[in-house]
């Protein structure tokens, strides 16, 4: 077998393996949704669900009061998990399609 053909074979094999690894299952699942609890930190939730696919938020600063809120979303096709954080802690979660 020539070097060129061997190289092409290895590239194709690597590509096929990366596709198989990517099919290892979504973290956007009912089981993982159920593991997310009020009071958890962003890091704890990301430990369960991985990095969010989308997020938004804002903050308020008044004399003696500071608050920040953000919503992080994990989505895989029709499956979606949204988690609301207030001052860095889970306060609500919603799922769709799980």
C-alpha positions in Angstrom: 0.0 0.0 0.0 1.4 3.4 -0.9 2.1 6.2 1.6 -0.6 8.4 0.1 -3.2 5.6 0.3 -2.2 4.8 3.8 -2.6 8.5 4.8 -6.0 8.7 3.3 -7.0 5.5 5.1 -5.9 6.9 8.5 -7.7 10.2 7.9 -10.9 8.5 7.0 -10.6 6.2 10.0 -10.0 9.2 12.3 -13.1 10.9 10.9 -15.2 7.9 11.4 -14.1 7.5 15.0 -14.8 11.2 15.7 -18.4 10.7 14.4 -18.8 7.7 16.7 -17.5 9.5 19.7 -19.9 12.4 19.0 -22.8 10.0 19.1 -22.0 9.1 22.8 -25.3 10.6 23.9 -26.6 14.0 24.8 -26.3 15.5 28.2 -29.6 17.1 27.6 -31.7 14.3 29.2 -34.4 13.9 31.8 -31.9 12.1 34.1 -29.5 15.1 34.0 -32.4 17.6 34.3 -33.5 15.8 37.5 -30.0 16.1 39.0 -30.1 19.9 38.8 -31.3 21.3 42.1 -32.0 24.7 43.5 -29.0 26.3 45.2 -26.4 24.7 42.8 -23.7 26.9 41.3 -23.1 27.4 37.6 -20.0 25.2 37.9 -22.0 22.4 39.5 -24.7 22.5 36.8 -22.0 22.6 34.0 -20.5 19.6 35.6 -23.8 17.8 34.9 -24.9 19.4 31.6 -21.6 20.7 30.1 -21.2 24.1 28.6 -24.5 25.9 27.8 -25.4 26.5 24.2 -26.9 29.9 25.0 -27.2 32.3 27.8 -28.4 35.8 28.7 -28.7 37.9 31.9 -28.3 41.1 33.7 -27.7 42.7 37.0 -29.0 45.4 39.4 -27.0 47.5 41.8 -28.7 49.7 44.3 -27.4 51.1 47.5 -27.0 48.1 49.8 -28.5 45.7 47.2 -26.7 43.9 44.4 -28.3 41.2 42.3 -27.4 39.4 39.2 -29.5 37.0 37.2 -28.9 34.8 34.1 -30.6 32.1 32.2 -28.5 29.4 30.7 -29.8 27.0 28.0 -28.7 23.6 26.9 -30.3 22.4 23.7 -30.0 19.3 21.5 -32.5 19.2 18.7 -36.0 19.4 20.2 -34.7 18.7 23.7 -34.0 21.8 25.8 -33.1 22.6 29.4 -33.2 26.2 30.7 -31.8 27.0 34.1 -32.2 30.4 35.9 -29.5 31.6 38.3 -29.9 34.4 40.8 -26.6 35.6 42.3 -24.9 32.5 40.9 -27.3 29.9 42.3 -30.1 27.9 40.6 -33.5 29.3 41.4 -35.6 27.6 38.6 -35.3 25.1 35.8 -37.6 24.2 32.9 -37.4 21.4 30.4 -38.9 20.8 26.9 -39.0 17.6 25.0 -37.3 15.4 27.5 
